[in-house]
Amino acid sequence: MSPPKEKTSKRQKVKAKSELGRPNLIIGLTGPFGSGCGEMRQVLENLKFHPFKISDDIRQELETTGGLIEKGKLNWRKVLQDHGNNKREKSRDYWVKKVLDRINAADIGDDEVVIDGFRNFQEVQEIRKIYPNFFLVAICAEKSERWQRVKSDYEGRYNEFERDDRRDRSEDFDWGQGVQKCVDDADYVYNNNKSFFVYPQGKEEPNSDKIGRTLRKQAEEFVSLMQGMEGCRGPNPEEVQIAAAYAQSNSSKCRKRHVGAVITIKRNDQEFPISMGFNENPPTVPTCYKLEVCCKDEDMTAKLKARGRNIYCPSCGKHHENLNEPWLCECGENLKGYLYPNRNMELCTAIHAEERAILSLGGRSATDGRLYVTTFPCFQCARLIIDAEIGEVIYVEAYPMKETAEFLEKNQVKVTPFSGFTARAFFRVFIKVN
C-alpha cells in the first residue's frame, strides 16, 4: 500500500511558483529616465502584456510611511532612489521579490509580462535565473532630448535633473543605481530620439503621438522575434557586426567594463570586417584583474581621500569635513561622478578597443569605413578615429559623451547610436535555417 500523499501547504505552493524555469515571455525595461520606458510599457500592454512596474512598490512603501514626495517637488526622485537603495542594501533581491509576489498574485499563468524600471544590475540577474525566456530591452535617448521630456517634472530645475541622472547612471556599490550596467547587459537596444514638434518660431516640444507610433513599430518587430514566430526578418548588417564587437569584448579582463570594437569597409554593397579589438593592457603590463585593482579608480579614491576633509558639494553647497566611500552627499549628489565625469579615463592603463582595432589595421585603409563599438568612444580614441579617416561610428551607450560626439561630427565622422538585438540575444532570436 502506497503511503498517503502529503497535503501541500499554501507556503509550498507559493515556493513552487517561485522556482526556476518559468515559461513566460518576460520583457524587462531599462534605460535613462526620460527615454521612453513608460511609453514602451504602455505599448506592450496594448499588445496584451501584463504590465508591472518596480517603482510602484517603492512608491507604495513610501506612501504608507508618509515619505512620498509629489512629482515636481524638490528632491522627489532622490527620495525614490534613497528608499530603493536602502532596501536593496539589506536584501539585494528585495524589489525583485516584491514584483514576483505581485505577478504570482495576479495568477496570469503562462501569459506574457512586461516589467518596467530595472535600475540595478543584480535585479536583472535575479529575474534571468527565474525566467529563461526573459529579454531586457533598453530604451535610450540623448540627454538634451530627455531633459525636454521631463523638465516639467522638475519644474525647470536642470541642476537637480543632472544630479539625479548622474546618480541613476552608476553608483559604486552593488545595491545602488546602475542603469549604465543594465543597458550594457540588454538583449535589445532602441534609441528613441528625434520626436519633437517644431513650431514656426523655433520652439520644440516632445511629440507624444510620434513617440508612441515609433515605439509600437519597434515593439511589434522585436516581440515577434522573441516569440519565435515564423517569417520574421533575419539580422541586419549592424546587428551582425555589433555581435562580433561583443564577442571581442569577452577577451577583456578589465575590472570595470568589457569593450569590443570592429572596423568594416564596404565593397560592392557588402560589408566586410577588416580589424577587431578589445580593451586590455599591453601584454607586458599586468591586467587590473590580476592586480585586483583599477588604476584609475585607485587614483580617484586617493585624491578624494586626500581632500576628504575639504569637499564642497556642487549641488547643495554643503562642506564635508570627513567624507568617505561611497562619496555621496546627503542631497544625493555623487561627488565622485561629479568631480570625475570622465572617470579618470586618461589614466586607464589599457589599450582601448577602438585603439587596438585601429592599430591592428596594419597599414590597411579604413577610409570611409565603419567602426562598431560596444560603448561610446572616449575623446582620446576619437582623435585616432579621425586620423584613420573612419566615416561612421556605431555605438551602444546609454550616456554618450557630448564633447566627444561634437568633436567627431565636427570632423565629418557620422555618429550613430545602435538599435537592434545585441550579442546576448543574437542566436536566441536569429535561428539559422539550412
DRENSE-33921 format. One record per residue (C-alpha): residue number from 1; residue in one letter; x, y, z. Coordinates in steps of 0.5 Angstrom, whole numbers. Example, Ala and Ser with C-alpha at 12.3 -4.5 7.8 and 13.67 -1.06 7.14 Angstrom:
REM DRENSE-33921
+-----+------+-------+-------+-------+
! pos ! code !  east ! north !    up !
+-----+------+-------+-------+-------+
!   1 !    a !    25 !    -9 !    16 !
!   2 !    s !    27 !    -2 !    14 !
+-----+------+-------+-------+-------+
END
This chain:
REM DRENSE-33921
+-----+------+-------+-------+-------+
! pos ! code !  east ! north !    up !
+-----+------+-------+-------+-------+
!   1 !    m !     0 !     0 !     0 !
!   2 !    s !     3 !     7 !    -2 !
!   3 !    p !     4 !    12 !     3 !
!   4 !    p !    -2 !    18 !     4 !
!   5 !    k !     0 !    24 !     0 !
!   6 !    e !     2 !    30 !     4 !
!   7 !    k !    -2 !    36 !     4 !
!   8 !    t !     1 !    42 !     0 !
!   9 !    s !     1 !    48 !     4 !
!  10 !    k !     0 !    55 !     2 !
!  11 !    r !     7 !    57 !     3 !
!  12 !    q !    10 !    51 !    -1 !
!  13 !    k !     5 !    53 !    -7 !
!  14 !    v !     8 !    60 !    -7 !
!  15 !    k !    15 !    57 !    -7 !
!  16 !    a !    14 !    52 !   -12 !
!  17 !    k !    11 !    58 !   -16 !
!  18 !    s !    18 !    62 !   -15 !
!  19 !    e !    22 !    56 !   -17 !
!  20 !    l !    27 !    57 !   -23 !
!  21 !    g !    25 !    56 !   -31 !
!  22 !    r !    18 !    59 !   -32 !
!  23 !    p !    16 !    59 !   -39 !
!  24 !    n !    13 !    66 !   -39 !
!  25 !    l !    16 !    71 !   -44 !
!  26 !    i !    18 !    77 !   -40 !
!  27 !    i !    21 !    83 !   -42 !
!  28 !    g !    24 !    88 !   -38 !
!  29 !    l !    25 !    95 !   -39 !
!  30 !    t !    31 !    99 !   -37 !
!  31 !    g !    34 !   106 !   -39 !
!  32 !    p !    36 !   113 !   -37 !
!  33 !    f !    30 !   117 !   -35 !
!  34 !    g !    26 !   121 !   -40 !
!  35 !    s !    28 !   116 !   -45 !
!  36 !    g !    21 !   113 !   -46 !
!  37 !    c !    21 !   106 !   -42 !
!  38 !    g !    14 !   108 !   -39 !
!  39 !    e !    11 !   109 !   -46 !
!  40 !    m !    14 !   103 !   -48 !
!  41 !    r !    11 !    99 !   -42 !
!  42 !    q !     4 !   102 !   -45 !
!  43 !    v !     5 !   100 !   -52 !
!  44 !    l !     7 !    93 !   -49 !
!  45 !    e !     1 !    93 !   -45 !
!  46 !    n !    -3 !    94 !   -51 !
!  47 !    l !     0 !    88 !   -54 !
!  48 !    k !    -3 !    84 !   -49 !
!  49 !    f !     3 !    84 !   -44 !
!  50 !    h !     1 !    84 !   -37 !
!  51 !    p !     5 !    91 !   -34 !
!  52 !    f !     9 !    91 !   -28 !
!  53 !    k !    13 !    97 !   -25 !
!  54 !    i !    18 !    96 !   -20 !
!  55 !    s !    18 !   103 !   -17 !
!  56 !    d !    10 !   102 !   -16 !
!  57 !    d !    13 !    98 !    -9 !
!  58 !    i !    18 !   104 !    -8 !
!  59 !    r !    12 !   109 !    -8 !
!  60 !    q !     7 !   105 !    -4 !
!  61 !    e !    12 !   104 !     2 !
!  62 !    l !    14 !   111 !     2 !
!  63 !    e !     6 !   113 !     2 !
!  64 !    t !     5 !   108 !     7 !
!  65 !    t !    10 !   112 !    12 !
!  66 !    g !     9 !   119 !     9 !
!  67 !    g !    15 !   119 !     6 !
!  68 !    l !    13 !   120 !    -1 !
!  69 !    i !    14 !   127 !    -5 !
!  70 !    e !    10 !   129 !   -10 !
!  71 !    k !    13 !   129 !   -17 !
!  72 !    g !    16 !   136 !   -19 !
!  73 !    k !    17 !   138 !   -12 !
!  74 !    l !    24 !   139 !    -9 !
!  75 !    n !    28 !   132 !    -9 !
!  76 !    w !    22 !   128 !   -11 !
!  77 !    r !    27 !   123 !   -15 !
!  78 !    k !    32 !   123 !   -10 !
!  79 !    v !    27 !   120 !    -4 !
!  80 !    l !    25 !   114 !    -9 !
!  81 !    q !    33 !   113 !   -10 !
!  82 !    d !    34 !   113 !    -3 !
!  83 !    h !    29 !   108 !    -1 !
!  84 !    g !    30 !   104 !    -7 !
!  85 !    n !    38 !   103 !    -5 !
!  86 !    n !    36 !   103 !     3 !
!  87 !    k !    32 !    96 !     2 !
!  88 !    r !    37 !    93 !    -3 !
!  89 !    e !    43 !    94 !     2 !
!  90 !    k !    39 !    90 !     7 !
!  91 !    s !    37 !    85 !     1 !
!  92 !    r !    40 !    85 !    -6 !
!  93 !    d !    33 !    82 !    -9 !
!  94 !    y !    28 !    86 !    -4 !
!  95 !    w !    25 !    89 !   -10 !
!  96 !    v !    25 !    83 !   -15 !
!  97 !    k !    21 !    79 !    -9 !
!  98 !    k !    16 !    85 !    -9 !
!  99 !    v !    15 !    85 !   -16 !
! 100 !    l !    15 !    77 !   -17 !
! 101 !    d !    10 !    77 !   -11 !
! 102 !    r !     5 !    81 !   -15 !
! 103 !    i !     6 !    77 !   -21 !
! 104 !    n !     4 !    71 !   -17 !
! 105 !    a !    -2 !    74 !   -14 !
! 106 !    a !    -4 !    76 !   -21 !
! 107 !    d !    -5 !    69 !   -23 !
! 108 !    i !    -3 !    70 !   -30 !
! 109 !    g !    -1 !    63 !   -32 !
! 110 !    d !     4 !    63 !   -38 !
! 111 !    d !     2 !    70 !   -40 !
! 112 !    e !     7 !    75 !   -43 !
! 113 !    v !     9 !    80 !   -38 !
! 114 !    v !    13 !    87 !   -38 !
! 115 !    i !    17 !    89 !   -32 !
! 116 !    d !    19 !    97 !   -32 !
! 117 !    g !    24 !   100 !   -28 !
! 118 !    f !    30 !    96 !   -28 !
! 119 !    r !    36 !   100 !   -25 !
! 120 !    n !    40 !    95 !   -21 !
! 121 !    f !    44 !    90 !   -25 !
! 122 !    q !    44 !    85 !   -20 !
! 123 !    e !    36 !    85 !   -20 !
! 124 !    v !    37 !    84 !   -27 !
! 125 !    q !    41 !    78 !   -26 !
! 126 !    e !    36 !    75 !   -21 !
! 127 !    i !    30 !    75 !   -26 !
! 128 !    r !    34 !    72 !   -31 !
! 129 !    k !    35 !    66 !   -26 !
! 130 !    i !    28 !    65 !   -26 !
! 131 !    y !    25 !    67 !   -33 !
! 132 !    p !    30 !    63 !   -38 !
! 133 !    n !    25 !    67 !   -43 !
! 134 !    f !    27 !    74 !   -41 !
! 135 !    f !    29 !    79 !   -45 !
! 136 !    l !    32 !    86 !   -43 !
! 137 !    v !    30 !    92 !   -47 !
! 138 !    a !    34 !    98 !   -46 !
! 139 !    i !    31 !   105 !   -49 !
! 140 !    c !    36 !   111 !   -49 !
! 141 !    a !    35 !   118 !   -52 !
! 142 !    e !    40 !   124 !   -52 !
! 143 !    k !    41 !   128 !   -45 !
! 144 !    s !    38 !   134 !   -49 !
! 145 !    e !    32 !   131 !   -51 !
! 146 !    r !    31 !   127 !   -45 !
! 147 !    w !    31 !   134 !   -41 !
! 148 !    q !    26 !   137 !   -46 !
! 149 !    r !    21 !   131 !   -44 !
! 150 !    v !    22 !   131 !   -36 !
! 151 !    k !    23 !   139 !   -35 !
! 152 !    s !    16 !   140 !   -33 !
! 153 !    d !    17 !   134 !   -28 !
! 154 !    y !    23 !   138 !   -25 !
! 155 !    e !    19 !   145 !   -26 !
! 156 !    g !    25 !   147 !   -30 !
! 157 !    r !    31 !   145 !   -24 !
! 158 !    y !    36 !   143 !   -29 !
! 159 !    n !    42 !   142 !   -24 !
! 160 !    e !    37 !   137 !   -20 !
! 161 !    f !    36 !   133 !   -26 !
! 162 !    e !    43 !   133 !   -28 !
! 163 !    r !    45 !   131 !   -21 !
! 164 !    d !    39 !   125 !   -21 !
! 165 !    d !    42 !   123 !   -28 !
! 166 !    r !    49 !   122 !   -25 !
! 167 !    r !    47 !   118 !   -19 !
! 168 !    d !    42 !   114 !   -24 !
! 169 !    r !    48 !   112 !   -29 !
! 170 !    s !    52 !   109 !   -24 !
! 171 !    e !    53 !   108 !   -16 !
! 172 !    d !    60 !   105 !   -14 !
! 173 !    f !    56 !   100 !    -9 !
! 174 !    d !    52 !    93 !   -11 !
! 175 !    w !    46 !    96 !    -8 !
! 176 !    g !    46 !   103 !   -12 !
! 177 !    q !    43 !   105 !   -18 !
! 178 !    g !    46 !   102 !   -24 !
! 179 !    v !    43 !   104 !   -31 !
! 180 !    q !    49 !   104 !   -35 !
! 181 !    k !    51 !    97 !   -33 !
! 182 !    c !    44 !    95 !   -34 !
! 183 !    v !    44 !    98 !   -41 !
! 184 !    d !    51 !    94 !   -42 !
! 185 !    d !    47 !    88 !   -41 !
! 186 !    a !    41 !    89 !   -45 !
! 187 !    d !    38 !    84 !   -50 !
! 188 !    y !    35 !    89 !   -55 !
! 189 !    v !    37 !    97 !   -55 !
! 190 !    y !    33 !   102 !   -58 !
! 191 !    n !    35 !   110 !   -59 !
! 192 !    n !    28 !   114 !   -58 !
! 193 !    n !    31 !   120 !   -61 !
! 194 !    k !    28 !   126 !   -65 !
! 195 !    s !    21 !   126 !   -63 !
! 196 !    f !    19 !   134 !   -63 !
! 197 !    f !    14 !   138 !   -65 !
! 198 !    v !    18 !   144 !   -68 !
! 199 !    y !    14 !   151 !   -69 !
! 200 !    p !    15 !   156 !   -74 !
! 201 !    q !    18 !   161 !   -68 !
! 202 !    g !    23 !   155 !   -67 !
! 203 !    k !    20 !   152 !   -61 !
! 204 !    e !    21 !   145 !   -59 !
! 205 !    e !    16 !   140 !   -55 !
! 206 !    p !    16 !   133 !   -55 !
! 207 !    n !    11 !   130 !   -60 !
! 208 !    s !     8 !   124 !   -55 !
! 209 !    d !     4 !   121 !   -61 !
! 210 !    k !    10 !   120 !   -65 !
! 211 !    i !    14 !   117 !   -60 !
! 212 !    g !     8 !   112 !   -59 !
! 213 !    r !     8 !   110 !   -66 !
! 214 !    t !    15 !   109 !   -67 !
! 215 !    l !    16 !   105 !   -60 !
! 216 !    r !    10 !   101 !   -63 !
! 217 !    k !    13 !    99 !   -69 !
! 218 !    q !    19 !    97 !   -66 !
! 219 !    a !    16 !    93 !   -61 !
! 220 !    e !    12 !    89 !   -66 !
! 221 !    e !    18 !    87 !   -69 !
! 222 !    f !    22 !    85 !   -63 !
! 223 !    v !    16 !    82 !   -60 !
! 224 !    s !    15 !    77 !   -66 !
! 225 !    l !    22 !    75 !   -66 !
! 226 !    m !    22 !    74 !   -58 !
! 227 !    q !    16 !    70 !   -59 !
! 228 !    g !    20 !    66 !   -65 !
! 229 !    m !    14 !    67 !   -70 !
! 230 !    e !    16 !    64 !   -77 !
! 231 !    g !    17 !    69 !   -83 !
! 232 !    c !    21 !    74 !   -78 !
! 233 !    r !    27 !    78 !   -81 !
! 234 !    g !    34 !    76 !   -80 !
! 235 !    p !    39 !    80 !   -77 !
! 236 !    n !    41 !    87 !   -81 !
! 237 !    p !    49 !    88 !   -82 !
! 238 !    e !    49 !    93 !   -76 !
! 239 !    e !    47 !    87 !   -71 !
! 240 !    v !    52 !    82 !   -74 !
! 241 !    q !    58 !    87 !   -73 !
! 242 !    i !    56 !    89 !   -66 !
! 243 !    a !    55 !    82 !   -64 !
! 244 !    a !    62 !    81 !   -67 !
! 245 !    a !    64 !    87 !   -63 !
! 246 !    y !    61 !    84 !   -56 !
! 247 !    a !    65 !    77 !   -58 !
! 248 !    q !    71 !    81 !   -58 !
! 249 !    s !    69 !    85 !   -51 !
! 250 !    n !    69 !    78 !   -48 !
! 251 !    s !    77 !    78 !   -49 !
! 252 !    s !    78 !    84 !   -44 !
! 253 !    k !    80 !    83 !   -37 !
! 254 !    c !    78 !    90 !   -35 !
! 255 !    r !    75 !    90 !   -28 !
! 256 !    k !    70 !    96 !   -30 !
! 257 !    r !    68 !    95 !   -37 !
! 258 !    h !    69 !    90 !   -42 !
! 259 !    v !    69 !    93 !   -49 !
! 260 !    g !    70 !    91 !   -56 !
! 261 !    a !    71 !    94 !   -63 !
! 262 !    v !    70 !    92 !   -70 !
! 263 !    i !    72 !    96 !   -76 !
! 264 !    t !    69 !    95 !   -83 !
! 265 !    i !    69 !    97 !   -90 !
! 266 !    k !    64 !    96 !   -96 !
! 267 !    r !    65 !    93 !  -102 !
! 268 !    n !    60 !    92 !  -108 !
! 269 !    d !    55 !    94 !  -103 !
! 270 !    q !    57 !    88 !   -98 !
! 271 !    e !    60 !    90 !   -91 !
! 272 !    f !    67 !    86 !   -89 !
! 273 !    p !    70 !    87 !   -82 !
! 274 !    i !    78 !    88 !   -83 !
! 275 !    s !    80 !    89 !   -76 !
! 276 !    m !    78 !    88 !   -69 !
! 277 !    g !    80 !    90 !   -62 !
! 278 !    f !    78 !    89 !   -54 !
! 279 !    n !    80 !    94 !   -48 !
! 280 !    e !    86 !    91 !   -45 !
! 281 !    n !    93 !    92 !   -42 !
! 282 !    p !    99 !    91 !   -46 !
! 283 !    p !   102 !    84 !   -46 !
! 284 !    t !   108 !    86 !   -41 !
! 285 !    v !   103 !    90 !   -36 !
! 286 !    p !    99 !    86 !   -31 !
! 287 !    t !    92 !    87 !   -32 !
! 288 !    c !    88 !    90 !   -27 !
! 289 !    y !    84 !    84 !   -26 !
! 290 !    k !    91 !    80 !   -24 !
! 291 !    l !    93 !    86 !   -20 !
! 292 !    e !    86 !    86 !   -17 !
! 293 !    v !    85 !    94 !   -17 !
! 294 !    c !    83 !    99 !   -23 !
! 295 !    c !    89 !   104 !   -23 !
! 296 !    k !    84 !   110 !   -25 !
! 297 !    d !    80 !   108 !   -19 !
! 298 !    e !    85 !   108 !   -14 !
! 299 !    d !    88 !   115 !   -17 !
! 300 !    m !    81 !   118 !   -16 !
! 301 !    t !    80 !   115 !    -9 !
! 302 !    a !    87 !   117 !    -7 !
! 303 !    k !    85 !   124 !    -9 !
! 304 !    l !    78 !   124 !    -6 !
! 305 !    k !    81 !   122 !     1 !
! 306 !    a !    87 !   127 !     1 !
! 307 !    r !    81 !   132 !     0 !
! 308 !    g !    76 !   128 !     4 !
! 309 !    r !    76 !   134 !    10 !
! 310 !    n !    75 !   139 !     5 !
! 311 !    i !    70 !   138 !     0 !
! 312 !    y !    64 !   142 !    -2 !
! 313 !    c !    58 !   139 !    -5 !
! 314 !    p !    57 !   143 !   -12 !
! 315 !    s !    49 !   142 !   -12 !
! 316 !    c !    48 !   144 !    -5 !
! 317 !    g !    54 !   147 !    -2 !
! 318 !    k !    55 !   143 !     4 !
! 319 !    h !    62 !   143 !     7 !
! 320 !    h !    64 !   136 !     8 !
! 321 !    e !    70 !   135 !    13 !
! 322 !    n !    70 !   127 !    14 !
! 323 !    l !    67 !   124 !     7 !
! 324 !    n !    69 !   117 !     5 !
! 325 !    e !    66 !   112 !     1 !
! 326 !    p !    61 !   112 !    -3 !
! 327 !    w !    63 !   119 !    -3 !
! 328 !    l !    55 !   121 !    -3 !
! 329 !    c !    53 !   128 !     0 !
! 330 !    e !    46 !   128 !     4 !
! 331 !    c !    43 !   132 !    -2 !
! 332 !    g !    44 !   126 !    -7 !
! 333 !    e !    50 !   128 !   -11 !
! 334 !    n !    55 !   123 !   -13 !
! 335 !    l !    61 !   127 !   -11 !
! 336 !    k !    66 !   122 !   -15 !
! 337 !    g !    62 !   122 !   -21 !
! 338 !    y !    61 !   130 !   -21 !
! 339 !    l !    69 !   131 !   -20 !
! 340 !    y !    71 !   126 !   -25 !
! 341 !    p !    66 !   126 !   -30 !
! 342 !    n !    70 !   122 !   -35 !
! 343 !    r !    72 !   117 !   -29 !
! 344 !    n !    80 !   119 !   -30 !
! 345 !    m !    80 !   115 !   -37 !
! 346 !    e !    86 !   119 !   -39 !
! 347 !    l !    90 !   115 !   -33 !
! 348 !    c !    87 !   108 !   -36 !
! 349 !    t !    93 !   103 !   -37 !
! 350 !    a !    89 !    99 !   -42 !
! 351 !    i !    90 !   100 !   -50 !
! 352 !    h !    82 !   101 !   -51 !
! 353 !    a !    78 !    97 !   -56 !
! 354 !    e !    78 !   102 !   -61 !
! 355 !    e !    85 !   104 !   -61 !
! 356 !    r !    87 !    97 !   -61 !
! 357 !    a !    83 !    96 !   -67 !
! 358 !    i !    86 !   102 !   -71 !
! 359 !    l !    93 !    99 !   -69 !
! 360 !    s !    91 !    92 !   -72 !
! 361 !    l !    90 !    95 !   -79 !
! 362 !    g !    97 !    94 !   -80 !
! 363 !    g !    97 !    99 !   -86 !
! 364 !    r !    90 !    97 !   -89 !
! 365 !    s !    86 !   103 !   -91 !
! 366 !    a !    80 !   104 !   -86 !
! 367 !    t !    78 !   111 !   -90 !
! 368 !    d !    70 !   112 !   -90 !
! 369 !    g !    69 !   105 !   -86 !
! 370 !    r !    65 !   104 !   -80 !
! 371 !    l !    67 !   103 !   -73 !
! 372 !    y !    63 !    99 !   -69 !
! 373 !    v !    64 !    99 !   -61 !
! 374 !    t !    60 !    97 !   -55 !
! 375 !    t !    61 !   103 !   -52 !
! 376 !    f !    62 !   111 !   -54 !
! 377 !    p !    69 !   112 !   -55 !
! 378 !    c !    73 !   117 !   -51 !
! 379 !    f !    76 !   123 !   -53 !
! 380 !    q !    83 !   120 !   -54 !
! 381 !    c !    80 !   115 !   -58 !
! 382 !    a !    76 !   120 !   -62 !
! 383 !    r !    83 !   123 !   -65 !
! 384 !    l !    85 !   116 !   -67 !
! 385 !    i !    78 !   115 !   -71 !
! 386 !    i !    79 !   122 !   -74 !
! 387 !    d !    86 !   120 !   -76 !
! 388 !    a !    84 !   113 !   -79 !
! 389 !    e !    79 !   117 !   -83 !
! 390 !    i !    74 !   113 !   -81 !
! 391 !    g !    67 !   115 !   -84 !
! 392 !    e !    62 !   113 !   -78 !
! 393 !    v !    62 !   111 !   -71 !
! 394 !    i !    56 !   106 !   -69 !
! 395 !    y !    56 !   105 !   -61 !
! 396 !    v !    52 !   102 !   -56 !
! 397 !    e !    52 !   107 !   -50 !
! 398 !    a !    46 !   110 !   -45 !
! 399 !    y !    51 !   116 !   -44 !
! 400 !    p !    55 !   118 !   -49 !
! 401 !    m !    60 !   124 !   -48 !
! 402 !    k !    57 !   130 !   -51 !
! 403 !    e !    64 !   133 !   -52 !
! 404 !    t !    67 !   127 !   -56 !
! 405 !    a !    61 !   127 !   -60 !
! 406 !    e !    61 !   134 !   -62 !
! 407 !    f !    69 !   133 !   -64 !
! 408 !    l !    67 !   127 !   -68 !
! 409 !    e !    62 !   130 !   -72 !
! 410 !    k !    66 !   137 !   -73 !
! 411 !    n !    71 !   133 !   -76 !
! 412 !    q !    66 !   129 !   -81 !
! 413 !    v !    65 !   123 !   -77 !
! 414 !    k !    58 !   121 !   -77 !
! 415 !    v !    56 !   119 !   -70 !
! 416 !    t !    50 !   113 !   -70 !
! 417 !    p !    47 !   110 !   -64 !
! 418 !    f !    46 !   103 !   -65 !
! 419 !    s !    39 !   100 !   -65 !
! 420 !    g !    37 !    93 !   -65 !
! 421 !    f !    39 !    86 !   -62 !
! 422 !    t !    46 !    85 !   -58 !
! 423 !    a !    50 !    79 !   -58 !
! 424 !    r !    47 !    77 !   -52 !
! 425 !    a !    40 !    75 !   -55 !
! 426 !    f !    43 !    74 !   -62 !
! 427 !    f !    43 !    67 !   -63 !
! 428 !    r !    36 !    66 !   -59 !
! 429 !    v !    32 !    70 !   -64 !
! 430 !    f !    36 !    69 !   -70 !
! 431 !    i !    36 !    62 !   -72 !
! 432 !    k !    40 !    60 !   -78 !
! 433 !    v !    35 !    55 !   -83 !
! 434 !    n !    39 !    51 !   -87 !
+-----+------+-------+-------+-------+
END
